[in-house]
Amino acid sequence: MLKKTPEISGVFKDKKREELFQIKHKIGINSFTRVRKLGFDKIMTMMIKKSNKSLQNSINDTQLALGEDITISNSAYTQARAKLNYTAFEEFAQMASEIFYKDGEYQTYKGFRILAVDGSIVTLPNTEDVKKEFNPMKVKCQIKDYAKDVSQARVSCLFDVLNSIALDSCIMNKNGSEENDLIAYDERTLAMQHFEYCQDDDLVLMDRGYPSFELFAAAYNKTKIVCRIRTNSFSKAKFLFATHSEKKDVILEINAPKIIKDDLKSLHLPTKLKIRFVQVILDNGTVEVLATNVVDNEVLKTSEFKELYSLRWGIETYFDLIKNRLSLENFTGQSALAVKQDFFATIFLTNYESAMTYDINQDLKEKTKENKYIQKINKAVSFNIIKHKVFDLLYLDEPIEDMLQKMEKLFLTNTIVIRPNRKSKPRLDKDIHKSTIATNSINHLKRKKKNVGN
C-alpha cells in the first residue's frame, strides 16, 4: 500500500498554490501576478518532471499530456523559470523529509537513524552567469591552445542510507580565485553544517576525508559519528593499522591542535575529547580503523562496526542515482539559478520517490520467506512512472486514489533482487593487464544506458 503518498501529494499540491509560498519564492514583486500560460504552480511542476529531451520537445510533451490547446515557446519557459527562486525546491525537499519521518515508521539500526555524509563534484554549464557564482577550474595543457576553464560545483548531502531520504543538501562553489572573493567550500566544512539537521539518536557515517578533531568537536552533544581514518589522522591511534595489533578497540584522549584551540573556545566547544578507535579487517585482509564518539561498548559492540560502516555505501549509490540515472549534470538551463533549480528539484524528486515506494519495499521484505532473496523496487521503473504521472500527482485536481493503485502495480514490475555478499567484476583484464573501466563505460553509454522519464 502507498500509505504515505496521498498525504504527501496533497500537501505539495496545496503548498505550490499558497500565496505566501509564492511570494516567498518568486523573484520580483510583479512576477506571477497575472494568470498566464506558465503560472507558478505549472512551471514548478514542469521543472520537477525534468526531461532529457530538447527543451521545446519537453514543453510540447507537457501540453499534449495536459490536453491544453495552447503553445508555449522555449523562450517563454526560460523567462518564466527566471522568476522562480531555487529556494522553492529546497523547501520542498526539506518538507518531504520531515513528512516522511512524521509518522515514526522508518528503518533504524539498533535504535539509530543511520545517516551518511559525502560530497561529489558536478560539472556545470560553462557560461559567464554560472562563473559569477561558481569559480571554474583551470585545466592546463602543454599546448596552450587546449587549456580551458571548466565550471564546477561541490555538492554535499546528509543522507539516510536505510530509508533513502536526503535530510539536507547543498551545492556550493568549489574553487578559489584571486579574481573574486567567492568562498571555496571543502567537504569537511559542509559536513559540519549538516550537523544542524542531526539529532542525538542519529549515527552519521563518513569516509576518511572527513575526520579531524574539529569535526568531532562540532559533533559534540549534537550527534553520533563514525569515520574511517587515515594512518596520519590521529597519531595516537596509528598502532591499530598493524594487522597483529593486540588491541582492537581502544578509547583515547585526544587534545585539540594548538592552531584551533582559540577558535574552539570561542565557539564553546571542547579542546579535549575521548574518541574510540576500532580496528576492522576486511574480507580481503585490508586493515581499516574507524573513529567514533560512541564510547559505550554496550551501545555499539566491536564486532558490529564492520557491518555498520558498510552501510555508508548507500550514499555512494545515491550520488550515482542523481548524477547518472537522473542525469543531474544534463542541466535544463544555462544560468546559475537554473543549476540550483535543477539540483534541488532532483533532491525533492528522490525524497518523493522514497516516500512513495517505502511501504511497498517493506511489503517485499516481509515476503522474503516466499523467495530466496529480498526484493526491492527498481528505481528506473519507479522514477519513470512518477515522472509520467507528476502532473496528476502534483498539479491537477483530479482524485488520485485509483491512479495510485495502478502505479503500485507498475512499481512491482521488474523488481530487483538483492544478493548479499555478491562480488563485483574486476576492473582489470588480467589477460591484457589493462583497465577495462573506459571501454566498459563507453559501451554502457552507447548501447546499454536507458534514460528515465523521457
C-alpha positions in Angstrom: 0.0 0.0 0.0 1.1 3.6 -0.8 0.1 4.8 2.7 2.3 7.9 2.7 1.6 9.1 -0.8 -1.9 10.7 -0.7 -1.0 13.0 2.1 2.3 14.0 0.6 0.9 14.7 -2.8 -1.9 16.8 -1.4 0.5 18.8 0.8 2.8 19.8 -2.1 -0.1 20.4 -4.5 -1.7 22.8 -2.0 1.6 24.4 -1.0 2.5 25.5 -4.5 -0.8 27.4 -4.7 -0.4 29.2 -1.4 0.0 33.0 -1.8 2.6 33.2 1.0 4.7 30.4 -0.5 4.7 32.1 -3.9 5.6 35.5 -2.5 8.4 33.9 -0.6 10.0 32.1 -3.5 9.3 34.3 -6.5 11.9 36.7 -7.9 10.5 40.2 -8.3 7.3 41.7 -6.8 5.4 41.7 -10.0 6.3 38.1 -11.0 3.4 35.6 -11.4 0.8 38.3 -10.5 -1.3 37.7 -13.7 -2.8 34.5 -15.0 -0.6 33.3 -17.8 0.2 30.2 -19.7 3.0 29.4 -17.3 2.0 30.2 -13.8 4.0 29.5 -10.6 2.3 26.1 -10.0 2.7 24.8 -13.5 6.3 26.0 -14.1 7.4 24.4 -10.8 5.8 21.1 -11.7 7.4 21.1 -15.2 10.8 21.6 -13.6 10.3 18.7 -11.1 9.5 16.5 -14.1 12.7 17.4 -16.0 13.3 15.7 -19.3 16.5 14.9 -21.2 14.7 15.8 -24.4 15.3 19.2 -26.1 13.5 22.0 -24.1 10.9 22.6 -26.8 10.0 18.9 -27.2 9.7 18.6 -23.4 7.3 21.6 -23.3 5.3 20.2 -26.2 5.0 16.8 -24.4 3.6 18.5 -21.4 1.0 20.4 -23.4 -0.1 17.2 -25.1 -0.3 15.4 -21.8 -2.4 18.1 -20.3 -4.6 18.5 -23.4 -4.2 22.2 -23.4 -4.8 23.8 -26.8 -2.1 26.5 -26.4 1.6 26.6 -27.5 4.5 27.6 -25.3 7.9 28.6 -26.7 11.1 27.6 -25.0 11.9 31.3 -24.7 8.6 31.8 -22.7 9.6 28.9 -20.5 13.1 30.3 -19.9 11.7 33.7 -18.9 9.1 32.2 -16.6 11.6 30.0 -14.7 13.9 33.0 -14.2 11.1 34.4 -12.0 11.1 31.4 -9.7 13.8 31.1 -7.0 15.5 27.7 -6.4 14.6 28.0 -2.7 11.1 26.7 -3.6 12.5 23.3 -4.5 14.9 23.4 -1.5 11.9 23.9 0.8 10.0 21.1 -0.9 12.9 18.7 -0.4 13.0 19.6 3.3 9.3 19.2 3.6 9.4 15.8 2.0 12.0 14.7 4.5 10.0 16.0 7.5 6.7 14.4 6.3 8.4 11.1 5.8 9.6 10.8 9.4 6.4 12.3 10.9 4.6 9.0 11.4 7.6 7.4 13.1 7.6 4.5 10.6 11.2 4.2 9.2 14.1 1.9 9.3 16.8 2.1 12.1 19.9 0.2 13.2 19.9 -0.6 17.0 17.6 2.4 17.5 19.8 4.8 15.5 18.8 6.6 12.3 21.8 5.7 10.1 22.9 8.8 8.1 25.9 9.3 5.9 27.6 12.5 4.7 29.5 12.7 1.4 30.2 15.1 -1.4 30.7 15.0 -5.1 31.9 17.3 -7.9 29.4 18.4 -10.5 30.3 19.8 -13.9 28.2 22.9 -14.8 27.4 24.8 -18.0 30.5 26.9 -18.9 28.6 30.2 -19.1 29.5 33.6 -17.8 26.5 33.7 -15.5 27.5 30.4 -13.9 31.1 31.6 -13.4 29.8 34.5 -11.3 28.8 32.1 -8.5 30.9 29.0 -9.3 34.6 29.6 -10.0 35.8 27.4 -12.9 38.8 25.0 -12.5 41.8 25.9 -14.7 42.6 22.9 -16.8 46.2 23.2 -18.0 47.8 21.6 -21.0 51.2 21.6 -22.6 49.6 23.0 -25.7 48.3 26.4 -24.5 45.5 26.5 -27.1 44.0 23.4 -25.4 44.0 24.9 -21.9 40.5 25.8 -20.7 38.2 26.6 -17.8 35.7 24.0 -16.6 32.9 25.3 -14.3 32.4 23.0 -11.3 30.4 22.9 -8.1 30.8 20.9 -4.9 27.6 19.2 -3.8 27.2 17.7 -0.3 24.4 15.6 1.2 23.3 14.3 4.6 21.5 11.1 3.5 19.6 8.4 5.4 21.0 5.2 3.9 18.3 2.9 5.3 15.4 4.9 4.1 16.9 6.7 1.1 16.0 10.2 2.3 18.1 13.3 1.8 17.8 15.4 5.1 20.0 18.2 3.9 21.8 19.0 0.6 23.7 21.9 -0.8 25.5 23.0 -4.0 28.4 25.3 -3.4 31.4 27.0 -5.0 34.4 24.6 -5.1 37.3 26.6 -6.4 39.1 29.6 -5.1 40.2 32.5 -7.3 42.3 35.7 -7.0 39.8 37.4 -9.3 36.9 37.4 -6.7 36.1 36.7 -3.1 33.9 33.7 -3.5 34.4 31.2 -0.7 35.7 27.8 -1.8 33.9 25.2 0.4 35.6 21.9 1.3 33.8 18.7 2.2 34.5 18.9 6.0 33.1 22.4 6.3 29.9 21.4 4.6 29.7 18.2 6.7 29.7 20.3 9.9 26.9 22.5 8.6 24.9 19.3 8.0 25.1 18.5 11.7 22.4 21.2 12.3 20.0 18.7 10.9 21.1 15.8 13.1 19.7 14.5 16.3 21.2 12.7 19.3 19.8 9.4 18.1 21.4 9.7 14.7 24.6 7.9 13.7 26.5 9.7 10.9 28.9 7.7 8.8 31.8 9.4 7.0 34.7 8.4 4.8 38.4 9.1 5.6 38.5 12.6 4.0 36.4 14.0 6.9 37.8 13.1 10.3 39.6 15.7 12.3 39.5 17.0 15.9 37.4 19.9 14.7 34.8 17.6 13.2 34.5 15.6 16.4 34.2 18.8 18.4 31.5 20.1 16.1 29.5 16.8 16.7 29.9 17.1 20.5 26.5 17.0 22.2 24.8 17.1 18.7 25.1 13.7 17.2 27.0 10.4 17.0 29.5 9.9 14.2 31.7 7.0 12.8 34.5 7.9 10.5 37.1 5.8 8.6 40.5 7.4 9.3 43.8 7.6 7.5 47.1 6.5 9.1 48.0 10.1 9.8 44.6 11.3 11.0 45.3 10.7 14.7 48.9 9.7 15.6 47.9 8.1 18.9 45.7 5.5 17.0 48.3 4.7 14.3 49.3 1.4 16.0 45.8 0.0 15.2 46.7 -0.2 11.5 49.1 -3.1 12.3 47.4 -6.4 11.4 48.6 -8.1 14.6 47.8 -5.3 17.0 46.9 -6.8 20.4 44.3 -4.1 20.9 41.4 -3.9 18.5 39.1 -1.4 20.3 40.5 1.5 22.4 39.4 4.8 23.9 42.0 7.5 23.7 42.0 11.1 25.0 42.8 13.4 22.1 43.9 17.1 22.5 43.0 19.7 20.0 45.8 21.1 17.8 47.1 24.4 19.2 46.3 26.2 16.0 42.5 25.7 16.5 42.2 25.8 20.3 41.3 29.5 20.5 38.6 29.1 17.8 37.1 26.1 19.6 37.0 28.0 22.9 35.3 31.0 21.2 32.6 28.6 20.0 32.3 27.0 23.4 33.5 23.6 22.0 35.7 21.2 23.9 39.5 21.2 23.4 39.9 17.7 24.7 37.8 14.7 23.7 37.6 10.9 24.3 37.5 9.2 21.0 37.0 5.5 20.4 39.1 3.8 17.7 38.1 0.3 16.3 40.2 -1.9 14.1 38.2 -3.6 11.3 39.7 -6.2 9.0 38.0 -6.5 5.6 37.4 -9.8 3.8 40.5 -9.2 1.6 42.7 -8.7 4.6 42.9 -4.9 4.4 43.0 -3.2 7.8 40.8 -0.2 8.4 40.4 1.9 11.5 37.2 3.6 12.4 36.9 6.5 14.9 33.7 7.3 16.8 32.3 9.3 19.7 30.2 6.3 20.7 32.4 5.1 23.5 30.0 2.7 25.2 30.7 -0.9 24.1 27.1 -1.8 25.1 25.7 0.6 22.6 27.9 -0.5 19.7 30.0 -3.7 20.1 33.4 -4.1 18.4 32.0 -6.9 16.2 29.2 -4.6 14.8 31.4 -1.9 13.3 32.2 -3.7 10.1 28.6 -4.3 9.2 27.7 -0.8 10.3 30.2 1.1 8.3 29.4 -1.0 5.1 26.0 0.8 5.2 27.8 4.0 4.1 27.8 2.7 0.6 24.2 3.8 0.3 25.2 7.4 -0.2 27.6 6.4 -3.0 24.8 4.7 -4.8 22.6 7.8 -4.2 25.1 10.1 -6.0 25.2 7.5 -8.8 21.4 7.8 -8.9 21.2 11.5 -9.2 24.2 12.0 -11.5 23.7 9.1 -13.8 20.1 7.7 -13.6 18.5 11.1 -13.2 21.2 12.9 -15.3 21.7 15.8 -12.9 24.6 17.3 -14.9 22.4 17.4 -18.0 21.1 20.8 -16.9 17.9 22.3 -18.4 19.3 25.9 -18.3 22.5 27.9 -18.7 22.3 30.1 -15.7 23.4 29.7 -12.1 19.8 29.9 -11.0 18.8 27.1 -13.4 21.6 24.9 -12.0 20.3 25.4 -8.4 16.7 24.8 -9.5 17.6 21.5 -11.2 19.7 20.4 -8.3 17.1 20.9 -5.6 14.3 19.7 -7.8 16.2 16.4 -8.2 16.7 16.1 -4.5 13.0 16.7 -3.9 12.1 14.1 -6.5 14.3 11.4 -4.9 12.7 12.1 -1.5 9.2 12.0 -3.0 10.0 8.7 -4.7 11.4 7.2 -1.5 8.2 8.2 0.4 6.0 6.7 -2.3 7.8 3.4 -2.5 8.7 2.9 1.2 5.6 0.8 2.1 5.9 -1.4 -1.0 9.5 -2.1 -0.3 8.7 -3.1 3.3 6.0 -5.5 2.0 8.6 -7.0 -0.4 10.9 -7.5 2.6 8.2 -9.4 4.5 7.8 -11.7 1.6 11.4 -12.9 1.9 10.3 -16.3 3.2 8.5 -16.9 -0.1 11.6 -16.0 -2.2 15.2 -16.9 -1.9 16.4 -13.3 -1.8 14.9 -9.9 -0.6 13.5 -7.9 -3.5 13.1 -4.1 -3.9 11.5 -1.7 -6.4 13.6 -1.0 -9.4 14.2 2.8 -9.3 14.4 3.0 -13.1 10.8 1.9 -13.1 9.6 4.0 -10.2 11.1 7.3 -11.3 9.8 6.7 -14.9 6.3 6.2 -13.6 6.4 9.2 -11.2 7.7 11.5 -13.9 5.0 10.4 -16.3 2.3 11.0 -13.6 3.8 14.1 -11.9 1.1 16.4 -13.2 -1.6 14.1 -11.9 0.1 13.8 -8.5 1.2 17.5 -8.0 -0.8 19.7 -10.4 -4.2 18.5 -11.5 -7.2 18.4 -9.1 -8.5 15.0 -10.1 -8.8 12.3 -7.4 -5.6 10.2 -7.4 -6.7 7.1 -5.4 -7.4 4.9 -8.5 -4.2 6.1 -10.2 -2.2 5.2 -7.1 -3.4 1.6 -7.2 -2.4 1.4 -10.9 1.0 2.9 -10.0 1.5 0.4 -7.2 1.0 -2.5 -9.7 3.5 -0.9 -12.1 6.1 -0.4 -9.3 6.1 -4.1 -8.7 7.1 -4.9 -12.3 10.7 -5.9 -12.8 11.7 -5.7 -9.1 15.4 -6.0 -8.2 16.8 -9.0 -6.3 19.3 -8.2 -3.5 22.0 -10.8 -3.4 24.1 -10.4 -0.3 27.9 -10.7 -0.4 27.9 -10.5 -4.2 31.3 -9.6 -5.5 31.7 -7.0 -8.3 33.6 -7.8 -11.5 37.3 -6.9 -11.5 38.2 -3.6 -13.3 41.4 -5.1 -14.6 41.6 -7.5 -17.5 44.3 -9.9 -16.2 45.0 -11.3 -19.7 46.0 -8.0 -21.2 46.9 -6.2 -17.9 44.7 -3.3 -18.9 42.0 -1.4 -17.1 38.5 -2.0 -18.6 36.8 1.0 -17.0 36.9 3.3 -20.0 35.9 0.6 -22.5 33.0 -0.6 -20.3 31.9 2.9 -19.8 31.7 3.8 -23.5 29.9 0.6 -24.2 27.4 1.3 -21.5 26.7 4.9 -22.7 26.4 3.9 -26.4 24.5 0.6 -26.1 23.0 0.0 -22.6 22.1 3.2 -20.8 18.4 3.9 -20.5 17.1 7.3 -19.6 14.4 7.8 -17.0 11.2 9.7 -17.7 11.9 11.0 -21.2 
